[in-house]
């Protein structure tokens, strides 16, 4: 039976087999969920903490964006960001290992998170590039495992 992770608005509820474990902490998202027969480990992503700990992909006067998480990924990946100018054309370009574009994802100034489903991508290495107003600024590696 696959293990599932459910997020609630003011906390989280883990469904682990037939056990439900509630935690009363407010968190933004869970990036990694590992379990063994003796322990459950959660890695929590917090945008403000990561800004302070220099886990940013890029920052300038119009955009602040986190590195991709989780990495490696199997179901989805996400970026947290703050886009201050709505006229800025910011996007994430996803390329396979041969350099072919397999996805282009526009950053919207009205949201603060970009989630991308990677379930339909073939397992392997990919590269994601932050592009602002037609200029490719930063490229990093993404590993997809199924």
N, CA, C and O atoms as CSV, one atom per row, in Angstrom:
chain,resi,resn,atom,element,x,y,z
A,1,UNK,N,N,0.845,-1.177,0.000
A,1,UNK,CA,C,0.000,0.000,0.000
A,1,UNK,C,C,0.889,1.239,0.000
A,1,UNK,O,O,1.761,1.370,0.859
A,2,UNK,N,N,0.676,2.171,-0.974
A,2,UNK,CA,C,1.506,3.370,-0.984
A,2,UNK,C,C,1.188,4.279,0.184
A,2,UNK,O,O,0.040,4.383,0.617
A,3,UNK,N,N,2.212,4.931,0.685
A,3,UNK,CA,C,2.039,5.877,1.778
A,3,UNK,C,C,1.596,7.203,1.199
A,3,UNK,O,O,2.052,7.580,0.119
A,4,UNK,N,N,0.730,7.915,1.876
A,4,UNK,CA,C,0.201,9.176,1.381
A,4,UNK,C,C,0.481,10.277,2.379
A,4,UNK,O,O,0.568,10.040,3.583
A,5,UNK,N,N,0.619,11.465,1.867
A,5,UNK,CA,C,0.832,12.632,2.702
A,5,UNK,C,C,-0.261,13.636,2.365
A,5,UNK,O,O,-0.389,14.058,1.216
A,6,UNK,N,N,-1.048,14.019,3.365
A,6,UNK,CA,C,-2.135,14.963,3.167
A,6,UNK,C,C,-1.826,16.244,3.925
A,6,UNK,O,O,-1.467,16.198,5.101
A,7,UNK,N,N,-1.961,17.383,3.263
A,7,UNK,CA,C,-1.755,18.677,3.905
A,7,UNK,C,C,-3.100,19.288,4.274
A,7,UNK,O,O,-4.034,19.263,3.473
A,8,UNK,N,N,-3.199,19.825,5.460
A,8,UNK,CA,C,-4.379,20.552,5.895
A,8,UNK,C,C,-4.035,22.029,5.969
A,8,UNK,O,O,-2.857,22.387,5.982
A,9,UNK,N,N,-5.036,22.888,6.017
A,9,UNK,CA,C,-4.798,24.327,6.034
A,9,UNK,C,C,-4.003,24.765,7.256
A,9,UNK,O,O,-3.081,25.569,7.119
A,10,UNK,N,N,-4.323,24.272,8.435
A,10,UNK,CA,C,-3.648,24.717,9.656
A,10,UNK,C,C,-2.759,23.644,10.259
A,10,UNK,O,O,-2.428,23.715,11.443
A,11,UNK,N,N,-2.380,22.687,9.501
A,11,UNK,CA,C,-1.526,21.642,10.017
A,11,UNK,C,C,-1.391,20.556,8.982
A,11,UNK,O,O,-1.701,20.769,7.809
A,12,UNK,N,N,-0.935,19.402,9.397
A,12,UNK,CA,C,-0.845,18.302,8.452
A,12,UNK,C,C,-1.395,17.044,9.086
A,12,UNK,O,O,-1.393,16.878,10.305
A,13,UNK,N,N,-1.852,16.186,8.242
A,13,UNK,CA,C,-2.322,14.881,8.677
A,13,UNK,C,C,-1.601,13.858,7.817
A,13,UNK,O,O,-1.710,13.885,6.591
A,14,UNK,N,N,-0.879,12.974,8.442
A,14,UNK,CA,C,-0.206,11.910,7.721
A,14,UNK,C,C,-1.085,10.672,7.738
A,14,UNK,O,O,-1.535,10.237,8.798
A,15,UNK,N,N,-1.324,10.113,6.580
A,15,UNK,CA,C,-2.006,8.838,6.501
A,15,UNK,C,C,-0.927,7.811,6.204
A,15,UNK,O,O,-0.353,7.799,5.115
A,16,UNK,N,N,-0.658,6.962,7.165
A,16,UNK,CA,C,0.431,6.000,7.047
A,16,UNK,C,C,-0.169,4.636,7.294
A,16,UNK,O,O,-0.387,4.240,8.439
A,17,UNK,N,N,-0.436,3.911,6.208
A,17,UNK,CA,C,-1.159,2.662,6.351
A,17,UNK,C,C,-2.537,2.963,6.893
A,17,UNK,O,O,-3.275,3.744,6.292
A,18,UNK,N,N,-2.897,2.373,7.996
A,18,UNK,CA,C,-4.196,2.642,8.611
A,18,UNK,C,C,-4.094,3.626,9.776
A,18,UNK,O,O,-5.082,3.853,10.475
A,19,UNK,N,N,-2.913,4.213,9.994
A,19,UNK,CA,C,-2.705,5.147,11.098
A,19,UNK,C,C,-2.814,6.575,10.606
A,19,UNK,O,O,-2.290,6.901,9.541
A,20,UNK,N,N,-3.476,7.424,11.348
A,20,UNK,CA,C,-3.533,8.848,11.057
A,20,UNK,C,C,-2.801,9.583,12.164
A,20,UNK,O,O,-3.101,9.394,13.343
A,21,UNK,N,N,-1.855,10.409,11.798
A,21,UNK,CA,C,-1.058,11.142,12.767
A,21,UNK,C,C,-1.254,12.621,12.490
A,21,UNK,O,O,-0.863,13.093,11.422
A,22,UNK,N,N,-1.842,13.365,13.406
A,22,UNK,CA,C,-2.080,14.787,13.215
A,22,UNK,C,C,-1.004,15.610,13.885
A,22,UNK,O,O,-0.606,15.313,15.011
A,23,UNK,N,N,-0.532,16.634,13.212
A,23,UNK,CA,C,0.450,17.549,13.766
A,23,UNK,C,C,-0.144,18.945,13.732
A,23,UNK,O,O,-0.702,19.349,12.712
A,24,UNK,N,N,-0.039,19.676,14.803
A,24,UNK,CA,C,-0.698,20.975,14.926
A,24,UNK,C,C,0.230,22.133,14.612
A,24,UNK,O,O,0.159,23.177,15.261
A,25,UNK,N,N,1.081,21.969,13.645
A,25,UNK,CA,C,1.965,23.050,13.232
A,25,UNK,C,C,1.518,23.567,11.885
A,25,UNK,O,O,1.118,22.791,11.018
A,26,UNK,N,N,1.582,24.866,11.706
A,26,UNK,CA,C,1.258,25.459,10.411
A,26,UNK,C,C,2.525,25.474,9.572
A,26,UNK,O,O,3.523,26.075,9.967
A,27,UNK,N,N,2.494,24.826,8.434
A,27,UNK,CA,C,3.633,24.804,7.529
A,27,UNK,C,C,3.141,25.111,6.128
A,27,UNK,O,O,1.954,24.984,5.830
A,28,UNK,N,N,4.076,25.517,5.269
A,28,UNK,CA,C,3.671,25.893,3.926
A,28,UNK,C,C,3.601,24.693,2.994
A,28,UNK,O,O,2.623,24.550,2.261
A,29,UNK,N,N,4.583,23.849,2.999
A,29,UNK,CA,C,4.529,22.652,2.169
A,29,UNK,C,C,5.587,21.665,2.637
A,29,UNK,O,O,6.574,22.041,3.269
A,30,UNK,N,N,5.370,20.428,2.324
A,30,UNK,CA,C,6.301,19.376,2.691
A,30,UNK,C,C,7.068,18.986,1.442
A,30,UNK,O,O,6.473,18.697,0.404
A,31,UNK,N,N,8.384,18.978,1.542
A,31,UNK,CA,C,9.197,18.716,0.370
A,31,UNK,C,C,9.684,17.284,0.292
A,31,UNK,O,O,10.004,16.807,-0.797
A,32,UNK,N,N,9.749,16.600,1.388
A,32,UNK,CA,C,10.298,15.260,1.370
A,32,UNK,C,C,9.617,14.442,2.450
A,32,UNK,O,O,9.435,14.919,3.570
A,33,UNK,N,N,9.249,13.242,2.132
A,33,UNK,CA,C,8.559,12.379,3.074
A,33,UNK,C,C,9.238,11.022,3.026
A,33,UNK,O,O,9.140,10.308,2.028
A,34,UNK,N,N,9.927,10.666,4.104
A,34,UNK,CA,C,10.605,9.388,4.187
A,34,UNK,C,C,10.042,8.615,5.373
A,34,UNK,O,O,9.657,9.203,6.383
A,35,UNK,N,N,10.000,7.302,5.243
A,35,UNK,CA,C,9.520,6.508,6.363
A,35,UNK,C,C,10.268,5.186,6.415
A,35,UNK,O,O,10.695,4.647,5.394
A,36,UNK,N,N,10.410,4.690,7.612
A,36,UNK,CA,C,10.904,3.350,7.831
A,36,UNK,C,C,9.924,2.714,8.797
A,36,UNK,O,O,8.933,3.339,9.176
A,37,UNK,N,N,10.184,1.488,9.199
A,37,UNK,CA,C,9.269,0.846,10.139
A,37,UNK,C,C,9.333,1.487,11.520
A,37,UNK,O,O,8.444,1.252,12.339
A,38,UNK,N,N,10.362,2.294,11.806
A,38,UNK,CA,C,10.524,2.863,13.140
A,38,UNK,C,C,10.353,4.373,13.209
A,38,UNK,O,O,10.158,4.912,14.299
A,39,UNK,N,N,10.421,5.079,12.072
A,39,UNK,CA,C,10.383,6.527,12.161
A,39,UNK,C,C,9.758,7.141,10.922
A,39,UNK,O,O,9.700,6.522,9.860
A,40,UNK,N,N,9.298,8.357,11.078
A,40,UNK,CA,C,8.793,9.161,9.969
A,40,UNK,C,C,9.592,10.454,9.983
A,40,UNK,O,O,9.736,11.087,11.029
A,41,UNK,N,N,10.111,10.850,8.825
A,41,UNK,CA,C,10.908,12.062,8.728
A,41,UNK,C,C,10.268,12.986,7.702
A,41,UNK,O,O,9.958,12.559,6.589
A,42,UNK,N,N,10.071,14.238,8.064
A,42,UNK,CA,C,9.540,15.247,7.161
A,42,UNK,C,C,10.585,16.335,6.971
A,42,UNK,O,O,11.209,16.779,7.935
A,43,UNK,N,N,10.776,16.763,5.729
A,43,UNK,CA,C,11.582,17.953,5.462
A,43,UNK,C,C,10.613,19.041,5.047
A,43,UNK,O,O,9.871,18.878,4.079
A,44,UNK,N,N,10.613,20.131,5.760
A,44,UNK,CA,C,9.635,21.187,5.551
A,44,UNK,C,C,10.295,22.351,4.827
A,44,UNK,O,O,11.384,22.792,5.195
A,45,UNK,N,N,9.618,22.842,3.789
A,45,UNK,CA,C,10.091,24.009,3.058
A,45,UNK,C,C,9.399,25.243,3.626
A,45,UNK,O,O,8.174,25.274,3.737
A,46,UNK,N,N,10.163,26.234,3.976
A,46,UNK,CA,C,9.625,27.494,4.462
A,46,UNK,C,C,10.290,28.609,3.672
A,46,UNK,O,O,11.507,28.778,3.741
A,47,UNK,N,N,9.504,29.370,2.923
A,47,UNK,CA,C,10.043,30.379,2.020
A,47,UNK,C,C,10.888,31.407,2.757
A,47,UNK,O,O,12.002,31.704,2.325
A,48,UNK,N,N,10.390,31.954,3.850
A,48,UNK,CA,C,11.145,32.977,4.573
A,48,UNK,C,C,12.448,32.422,5.137
A,48,UNK,O,O,13.475,33.101,5.090
A,49,UNK,N,N,12.427,31.202,5.671
A,49,UNK,CA,C,13.646,30.587,6.190
A,49,UNK,C,C,14.656,30.368,5.080
A,49,UNK,O,O,15.847,30.626,5.259
A,50,UNK,N,N,14.183,29.890,3.925
A,50,UNK,CA,C,15.096,29.646,2.820
A,50,UNK,C,C,15.671,30.933,2.249
A,50,UNK,O,O,16.804,30.941,1.767
A,51,UNK,N,N,14.914,32.013,2.295
A,51,UNK,CA,C,15.458,33.305,1.869
A,51,UNK,C,C,16.620,33.688,2.774
A,51,UNK,O,O,17.660,34.149,2.304
A,52,UNK,N,N,16.435,33.496,4.064
A,52,UNK,CA,C,17.488,33.849,5.014
A,52,UNK,C,C,18.687,32.920,4.923
A,52,UNK,O,O,19.812,33.336,5.203
A,53,UNK,N,N,18.464,31.668,4.536
A,53,UNK,CA,C,19.569,30.712,4.483
A,53,UNK,C,C,20.176,30.599,3.087
A,53,UNK,O,O,20.908,29.653,2.793
A,54,UNK,N,N,19.868,31.567,2.237
A,54,UNK,CA,C,20.462,31.660,0.900
A,54,UNK,C,C,20.140,30.471,0.005
A,54,UNK,O,O,20.992,30.033,-0.768
A,55,UNK,N,N,18.934,29.949,0.097
A,55,UNK,CA,C,18.500,28.889,-0.809
A,55,UNK,C,C,17.696,29.448,-1.974
A,55,UNK,O,O,16.752,28.817,-2.449
A,56,UNK,N,N,18.068,30.609,-2.418
A,56,UNK,CA,C,17.391,31.240,-3.544
A,56,UNK,C,C,18.028,30.819,-4.857
A,56,UNK,O,O,19.239,30.619,-4.947
A,57,UNK,N,N,17.195,30.692,-5.860
A,57,UNK,CA,C,17.694,30.492,-7.216
A,57,UNK,C,C,18.169,31.821,-7.788
A,57,UNK,O,O,19.207,31.902,-8.446
A,58,UNK,N,N,17.371,32.876,-7.517
A,58,UNK,CA,C,17.666,34.184,-8.089
A,58,UNK,C,C,16.939,35.261,-7.295
A,58,UNK,O,O,15.868,35.021,-6.737
A,59,UNK,N,N,17.538,36.456,-7.251
A,59,UNK,CA,C,16.879,37.596,-6.622
A,59,UNK,C,C,17.367,38.883,-7.270
A,59,UNK,O,O,18.568,39.090,-7.443
A,60,UNK,N,N,16.404,39.757,-7.631
A,60,UNK,CA,C,16.723,41.117,-8.054
A,60,UNK,C,C,15.590,42.027,-7.597
A,60,UNK,O,O,14.795,41.630,-6.745
A,61,UNK,N,N,15.499,43.229,-8.137
A,61,UNK,CA,C,14.491,44.181,-7.656
A,61,UNK,C,C,13.064,43.804,-8.048
A,61,UNK,O,O,12.118,44.314,-7.448
A,62,UNK,N,N,12.879,42.925,-9.038
A,62,UNK,CA,C,11.523,42.553,-9.452
A,62,UNK,C,C,11.137,41.123,-9.110
A,62,UNK,O,O,9.948,40.805,-9.084
A,63,UNK,N,N,12.103,40.251,-8.849
A,63,UNK,CA,C,11.788,38.841,-8.626
A,63,UNK,C,C,12.688,38.240,-7.558
A,63,UNK,O,O,13.896,38.474,-7.527
A,64,UNK,N,N,12.063,37.459,-6.684
A,64,UNK,CA,C,12.773,36.634,-5.710
A,64,UNK,C,C,12.187,35.232,-5.868
A,64,UNK,O,O,10.979,35.050,-5.719
A,65,UNK,N,N,13.032,34.231,-6.170
A,65,UNK,CA,C,12.537,32.887,-6.447
A,65,UNK,C,C,13.425,31.840,-5.789
A,65,UNK,O,O,14.652,31.947,-5.803
A,66,UNK,N,N,12.785,30.828,-5.212
A,66,UNK,CA,C,13.511,29.754,-4.529
A,66,UNK,C,C,14.082,28.770,-5.549
A,66,UNK,O,O,13.703,28.771,-6.720
A,67,UNK,N,N,14.994,27.940,-5.075
A,67,UNK,CA,C,15.411,26.792,-5.865
A,67,UNK,C,C,14.229,25.828,-5.961
A,67,UNK,O,O,13.298,25.894,-5.159
A,68,UNK,N,N,14.277,24.957,-6.925
A,68,UNK,CA,C,13.212,23.980,-7.124
A,68,UNK,C,C,13.208,22.978,-5.969
A,68,UNK,O,O,14.261,22.649,-5.424
A,69,UNK,N,N,12.036,22.501,-5.603
A,69,UNK,CA,C,11.932,21.489,-4.555
A,69,UNK,C,C,10.742,20.599,-4.838
A,69,UNK,O,O,9.784,21.101,-5.426
A,70,UNK,N,N,10.709,19.360,-4.488
A,70,UNK,CA,C,11.874,18.570,-4.068
A,70,UNK,C,C,12.754,18.249,-5.274
A,70,UNK,O,O,12.294,18.291,-6.415
A,71,UNK,N,N,13.964,17.945,-5.027
A,71,UNK,CA,C,14.896,17.563,-6.085
A,71,UNK,C,C,15.868,16.547,-5.510
A,71,UNK,O,O,16.726,16.919,-4.710
A,72,UNK,N,N,15.766,15.290,-5.884
A,72,UNK,CA,C,14.987,14.694,-6.977
A,72,UNK,C,C,13.489,14.663,-6.685
A,72,UNK,O,O,13.055,14.769,-5.538
A,73,UNK,N,N,12.711,14.515,-7.764
A,73,UNK,CA,C,11.252,14.544,-7.658
A,73,UNK,C,C,10.653,13.344,-8.378
A,73,UNK,O,O,11.262,12.770,-9.280
A,74,UNK,N,N,9.440,12.978,-7.956
A,74,UNK,CA,C,8.753,11.876,-8.629
A,74,UNK,C,C,7.337,12.248,-9.053
A,74,UNK,O,O,6.827,11.704,-10.032
A,75,UNK,N,N,6.693,13.164,-8.335
A,75,UNK,CA,C,5.313,13.517,-8.656
A,75,UNK,C,C,5.168,14.969,-9.087
A,75,UNK,O,O,4.486,15.256,-10.070
A,76,UNK,N,N,5.797,15.881,-8.367
A,76,UNK,CA,C,5.701,17.304,-8.679
A,76,UNK,C,C,6.970,18.006,-8.235
A,76,UNK,O,O,7.747,17.485,-7.435
A,77,UNK,N,N,7.160,19.202,-8.773
A,77,UNK,CA,C,8.192,20.112,-8.290
A,77,UNK,C,C,7.530,21.471,-8.103
A,77,UNK,O,O,6.471,21.739,-8.671
A,78,UNK,N,N,8.154,22.316,-7.312
A,78,UNK,CA,C,7.563,23.620,-7.050
A,78,UNK,C,C,8.645,24.664,-6.846
A,78,UNK,O,O,9.772,24.363,-6.453
A,79,UNK,N,N,8.266,25.897,-7.126
A,79,UNK,CA,C,9.065,27.085,-6.837
A,79,UNK,C,C,8.196,28.001,-5.994
A,79,UNK,O,O,6.994,28.107,-6.241
A,80,UNK,N,N,8.770,28.656,-5.019
A,80,UNK,CA,C,8.101,29.755,-4.305
A,80,UNK,C,C,8.740,31.028,-4.829
A,80,UNK,O,O,9.957,31.088,-5.006
A,81,UNK,N,N,7.934,32.037,-5.075
A,81,UNK,CA,C,8.495,33.260,-5.626
A,81,UNK,C,C,7.649,34.476,-5.270
A,81,UNK,O,O,6.490,34.367,-4.871
A,82,UNK,N,N,8.277,35.634,-5.432
A,82,UNK,CA,C,7.610,36.928,-5.299
A,82,UNK,C,C,7.985,37.730,-6.531
A,82,UNK,O,O,9.142,38.110,-6.713
A,83,UNK,N,N,6.991,37.984,-7.377
A,83,UNK,CA,C,7.178,38.767,-8.594
A,83,UNK,C,C,6.520,40.118,-8.369
A,83,UNK,O,O,5.298,40.201,-8.240
A,84,UNK,N,N,7.318,41.173,-8.320
A,84,UNK,CA,C,6.814,42.490,-7.934
A,84,UNK,C,C,6.234,43.284,-9.091
A,84,UNK,O,O,5.365,44.127,-8.866
A,85,UNK,N,N,6.673,43.053,-10.307
A,85,UNK,CA,C,6.196,43.805,-11.464
A,85,UNK,C,C,5.395,42.889,-12.378
A,85,UNK,O,O,5.937,41.937,-12.939
A,86,UNK,N,N,4.100,43.177,-12.529
A,86,UNK,CA,C,3.236,42.301,-13.324
A,86,UNK,C,C,3.587,42.344,-14.804
A,86,UNK,O,O,3.253,41.415,-15.539
A,87,UNK,N,N,4.253,43.400,-15.255
A,87,UNK,CA,C,4.628,43.476,-16.673
A,87,UNK,C,C,5.903,42.696,-16.988
A,87,UNK,O,O,6.267,42.564,-18.157
A,88,UNK,N,N,6.573,42.187,-15.987
A,88,UNK,CA,C,7.777,41.391,-16.189
A,88,UNK,C,C,7.404,40.036,-16.773
A,88,UNK,O,O,6.519,39.352,-16.259
A,89,UNK,N,N,8.079,39.654,-17.844
A,89,UNK,CA,C,7.847,38.370,-18.494
A,89,UNK,C,C,8.849,37.358,-17.922
A,89,UNK,O,O,9.948,37.192,-18.453
A,90,UNK,N,N,8.458,36.694,-16.845
A,90,UNK,CA,C,9.331,35.722,-16.183
A,90,UNK,C,C,8.759,34.332,-16.389
A,90,UNK,O,O,7.552,34.125,-16.272
A,91,UNK,N,N,9.631,33.380,-16.697
A,91,UNK,CA,C,9.171,32.009,-16.912
A,91,UNK,C,C,10.276,31.016,-16.578
A,91,UNK,O,O,11.460,31.351,-16.545
A,92,UNK,N,N,9.849,29.794,-16.335
A,92,UNK,CA,C,10.748,28.670,-16.128
A,92,UNK,C,C,10.668,27.801,-17.377
A,92,UNK,O,O,9.580,27.420,-17.809
A,93,UNK,N,N,11.810,27.494,-17.945
A,93,UNK,CA,C,11.875,26.629,-19.123
A,93,UNK,C,C,12.492,25.307,-18.690
A,93,UNK,O,O,13.582,25.281,-18.119
A,94,UNK,N,N,11.803,24.226,-18.961
A,94,UNK,CA,C,12.281,22.886,-18.608
A,94,UNK,C,C,12.780,22.205,-19.875
A,94,UNK,O,O,12.071,22.145,-20.879
A,95,UNK,N,N,14.014,21.689,-19.819
A,95,UNK,CA,C,14.627,21.018,-20.974
A,95,UNK,C,C,15.099,19.625,-20.567
A,95,UNK,O,O,15.494,19.395,-19.424
A,96,UNK,N,N,15.048,18.698,-21.533
A,96,UNK,CA,C,15.593,17.372,-21.271
A,96,UNK,C,C,17.113,17.420,-21.413
A,96,UNK,O,O,17.686,18.473,-21.693
A,97,UNK,N,N,17.750,16.286,-21.219
A,97,UNK,CA,C,19.218,16.240,-21.212
A,97,UNK,C,C,19.799,16.561,-22.596
A,97,UNK,O,O,20.973,16.914,-22.702
A,98,UNK,N,N,18.991,16.442,-23.652
A,98,UNK,CA,C,19.449,16.776,-25.003
A,98,UNK,C,C,19.236,18.251,-25.339
A,98,UNK,O,O,19.618,18.703,-26.418
A,99,UNK,N,N,18.627,19.002,-24.418
A,99,UNK,CA,C,18.417,20.419,-24.627
A,99,UNK,C,C,17.078,20.769,-25.250
A,99,UNK,O,O,16.808,21.943,-25.504
A,100,UNK,N,N,16.235,19.779,-25.500
A,100,UNK,CA,C,14.916,20.032,-26.085
A,100,UNK,C,C,13.969,20.573,-25.014
A,100,UNK,O,O,13.880,20.019,-23.918
A,101,UNK,N,N,13.256,21.670,-25.344
A,101,UNK,CA,C,12.274,22.223,-24.414
A,101,UNK,C,C,11.122,21.241,-24.259
A,101,UNK,O,O,10.517,20.810,-25.241
A,102,UNK,N,N,10.827,20.893,-23.004
A,102,UNK,CA,C,9.710,19.981,-22.727
A,102,UNK,C,C,8.615,20.665,-21.933
A,102,UNK,O,O,7.567,20.069,-21.685
A,103,UNK,N,N,8.842,21.921,-21.525
A,103,UNK,CA,C,7.831,22.676,-20.809
A,103,UNK,C,C,8.256,24.117,-20.598
A,103,UNK,O,O,9.425,24.402,-20.336
A,104,UNK,N,N,7.286,25.027,-20.717
A,104,UNK,CA,C,7.500,26.441,-20.426
A,104,UNK,C,C,6.394,26.862,-19.460
A,104,UNK,O,O,5.212,26.651,-19.734
A,105,UNK,N,N,6.779,27.459,-18.326
A,105,UNK,CA,C,5.843,27.779,-17.255
A,105,UNK,C,C,6.009,29.243,-16.860
A,105,UNK,O,O,7.047,29.643,-16.333
A,106,UNK,N,N,4.972,30.033,-17.122
A,106,UNK,CA,C,5.001,31.474,-16.848
A,106,UNK,C,C,4.800,31.731,-15.358
A,106,UNK,O,O,3.970,31.086,-14.717
A,107,UNK,N,N,5.556,32.668,-14.816
A,107,UNK,CA,C,5.387,33.100,-13.429
A,107,UNK,C,C,4.371,34.235,-13.404
A,107,UNK,O,O,4.509,35.210,-14.142
A,108,UNK,N,N,3.367,34.115,-12.572
A,108,UNK,CA,C,2.275,35.078,-12.476
A,108,UNK,C,C,2.471,35.934,-11.221
A,108,UNK,O,O,2.742,35.406,-10.142
A,109,UNK,N,N,2.334,37.249,-11.364
A,109,UNK,CA,C,2.537,38.135,-10.218
A,109,UNK,C,C,1.431,38.011,-9.177
A,109,UNK,O,O,1.578,38.524,-8.067
A,110,UNK,N,N,0.326,37.343,-9.507
A,110,UNK,CA,C,-0.792,37.189,-8.573
A,110,UNK,C,C,-0.689,35.935,-7.707
A,110,UNK,O,O,-1.509,35.735,-6.811
A,111,UNK,N,N,0.297,35.102,-7.961
A,111,UNK,CA,C,0.497,33.906,-7.144
A,111,UNK,C,C,1.928,33.903,-6.625
A,111,UNK,O,O,2.767,34.674,-7.091
A,112,UNK,N,N,2.202,33.035,-5.662
A,112,UNK,CA,C,3.541,32.950,-5.088
A,112,UNK,C,C,4.141,31.565,-5.201
A,112,UNK,O,O,5.209,31.304,-4.645
A,113,UNK,N,N,3.463,30.661,-5.922
A,113,UNK,CA,C,3.974,29.307,-6.049
A,113,UNK,C,C,3.680,28.773,-7.441
A,113,UNK,O,O,2.575,28.922,-7.962
A,114,UNK,N,N,4.684,28.154,-8.030
A,114,UNK,CA,C,4.535,27.450,-9.298
A,114,UNK,C,C,4.746,25.976,-9.022
A,114,UNK,O,O,5.826,25.570,-8.594
A,115,UNK,N,N,3.716,25.167,-9.266
A,115,UNK,CA,C,3.824,23.715,-9.109
A,115,UNK,C,C,3.751,23.086,-10.494
A,115,UNK,O,O,2.923,23.462,-11.324
A,116,UNK,N,N,4.631,22.124,-10.723
A,116,UNK,CA,C,4.699,21.446,-12.016
A,116,UNK,C,C,4.612,19.952,-11.773
A,116,UNK,O,O,5.410,19.397,-11.017
A,117,UNK,N,N,3.657,19.303,-12.400
A,117,UNK,CA,C,3.557,17.850,-12.310
A,117,UNK,C,C,4.638,17.231,-13.191
A,117,UNK,O,O,4.777,17.596,-14.359
A,118,UNK,N,N,5.404,16.292,-12.630
A,118,UNK,CA,C,6.454,15.621,-13.405
A,118,UNK,C,C,6.149,14.135,-13.590
A,118,UNK,O,O,7.008,13.373,-14.032
A,119,UNK,N,N,4.941,13.730,-13.255
A,119,UNK,CA,C,4.562,12.317,-13.355
A,119,UNK,C,C,4.612,11.795,-14.783
A,119,UNK,O,O,4.895,10.617,-15.001
A,120,UNK,N,N,4.340,12.662,-15.762
A,120,UNK,CA,C,4.312,12.228,-17.163
A,120,UNK,C,C,5.658,12.358,-17.857
A,120,UNK,O,O,5.790,11.972,-19.019
A,121,UNK,N,N,6.656,12.895,-17.169
A,121,UNK,CA,C,7.988,12.991,-17.752
A,121,UNK,C,C,8.746,11.683,-17.531
A,121,UNK,O,O,8.589,11.031,-16.499
A,122,UNK,N,N,9.558,11.314,-18.498
A,122,UNK,CA,C,10.400,10.125,-18.380
A,122,UNK,C,C,11.428,10.377,-17.282
A,122,UNK,O,O,11.971,11.477,-17.174
A,123,UNK,N,N,11.694,9.360,-16.469
A,123,UNK,CA,C,12.702,9.501,-15.413
A,123,UNK,C,C,14.051,9.844,-16.034
A,123,UNK,O,O,14.418,9.313,-17.083
A,124,UNK,N,N,14.782,10.734,-15.376
A,124,UNK,CA,C,16.098,11.115,-15.873
A,124,UNK,C,C,16.474,12.515,-15.445
A,124,UNK,O,O,15.849,13.103,-14.562
A,125,UNK,N,N,17.508,13.040,-16.085
A,125,UNK,CA,C,18.016,14.356,-15.751
A,125,UNK,C,C,17.398,15.405,-16.674
A,125,UNK,O,O,17.276,15.199,-17.881
A,126,UNK,N,N,17.017,16.524,-16.084
A,126,UNK,CA,C,16.460,17.658,-16.803
A,126,UNK,C,C,17.164,18.918,-16.321
A,126,UNK,O,O,17.865,18.904,-15.310
A,127,UNK,N,N,16.970,19.998,-17.052
A,127,UNK,CA,C,17.517,21.287,-16.658
A,127,UNK,C,C,16.395,22.308,-16.681
A,127,UNK,O,O,15.591,22.337,-17.613
A,128,UNK,N,N,16.341,23.151,-15.647
A,128,UNK,CA,C,15.358,24.215,-15.614
A,128,UNK,C,C,16.092,25.547,-15.654
A,128,UNK,O,O,17.120,25.732,-15.002
A,129,UNK,N,N,15.539,26.474,-16.439
A,129,UNK,CA,C,16.154,27.781,-16.653
A,129,UNK,C,C,15.168,28.868,-16.278
A,129,UNK,O,O,14.002,28.816,-16.669
A,130,UNK,N,N,15.627,29.850,-15.526
A,130,UNK,CA,C,14.846,31.041,-15.249
A,130,UNK,C,C,15.121,32.046,-16.351
A,130,UNK,O,O,16.266,32.435,-16.582
A,131,UNK,N,N,14.054,32.466,-17.034
A,131,UNK,CA,C,14.162,33.446,-18.104
A,131,UNK,C,C,13.335,34.671,-17.729
A,131,UNK,O,O,12.164,34.545,-17.371
A,132,UNK,N,N,13.940,35.854,-17.810
A,132,UNK,CA,C,13.235,37.107,-17.535
A,132,UNK,C,C,13.407,38.015,-18.747
A,132,UNK,O,O,14.524,38.325,-19.163
A,133,UNK,N,N,12.266,38.434,-19.302
A,133,UNK,CA,C,12.239,39.312,-20.467
A,133,UNK,C,C,13.157,38.812,-21.586
A,133,UNK,O,O,13.886,39.586,-22.204
A,134,UNK,N,N,13.102,37.492,-21.831
A,134,UNK,CA,C,13.847,36.895,-22.932
A,134,UNK,C,C,15.302,36.575,-22.643
A,134,UNK,O,O,16.001,36.063,-23.517
A,135,UNK,N,N,15.773,36.862,-21.442
A,135,UNK,CA,C,17.164,36.582,-21.084
A,135,UNK,C,C,17.207,35.386,-20.142
A,135,UNK,O,O,16.559,35.388,-19.095
A,136,UNK,N,N,17.974,34.362,-20.517
A,136,UNK,CA,C,18.162,33.208,-19.645
A,136,UNK,C,C,19.190,33.565,-18.584
A,136,UNK,O,O,20.347,33.845,-18.898
A,137,UNK,N,N,18.756,33.553,-17.309
A,137,UNK,CA,C,19.613,34.046,-16.230
A,137,UNK,C,C,20.281,32.943,-15.421
A,137,UNK,O,O,21.455,33.059,-15.072
A,138,UNK,N,N,19.548,31.874,-15.119
A,138,UNK,CA,C,20.076,30.821,-14.249
A,138,UNK,C,C,19.567,29.482,-14.765
A,138,UNK,O,O,18.393,29.347,-15.111
A,139,UNK,N,N,20.449,28.499,-14.814
A,139,UNK,CA,C,20.072,27.140,-15.186
A,139,UNK,C,C,20.579,26.192,-14.113
A,139,UNK,O,O,21.725,26.289,-13.674
A,140,UNK,N,N,19.710,25.269,-13.692
A,140,UNK,CA,C,20.065,24.275,-12.677
A,140,UNK,C,C,19.548,22.894,-13.104
A,140,UNK,O,O,18.723,22.777,-14.011
A,141,UNK,N,N,20.040,21.881,-12.445
A,141,UNK,CA,C,19.701,20.494,-12.756
A,141,UNK,C,C,18.501,20.033,-11.934
A,141,UNK,O,O,18.341,20.427,-10.778
A,142,UNK,N,N,17.661,19.196,-12.540
A,142,UNK,CA,C,16.525,18.546,-11.872
A,142,UNK,C,C,16.586,17.065,-12.203
A,142,UNK,O,O,16.766,16.684,-13.360
A,143,UNK,N,N,16.435,16.239,-11.186
A,143,UNK,CA,C,16.415,14.798,-11.379
A,143,UNK,C,C,15.007,14.293,-11.123
A,143,UNK,O,O,14.430,14.555,-10.068
A,144,UNK,N,N,14.452,13.568,-12.086
A,144,UNK,CA,C,13.124,12.975,-11.936
A,144,UNK,C,C,13.294,11.474,-11.811
A,144,UNK,O,O,13.918,10.823,-12.648
A,145,UNK,N,N,12.708,10.931,-10.714
A,145,UNK,CA,C,12.752,9.485,-10.451
A,145,UNK,C,C,11.332,9.007,-10.238
A,145,UNK,O,O,10.534,9.695,-9.602
A,146,UNK,N,N,11.008,7.842,-10.761
A,146,UNK,CA,C,9.661,7.261,-10.551
A,146,UNK,C,C,9.774,5.935,-9.846
A,146,UNK,O,O,8.761,5.289,-9.579
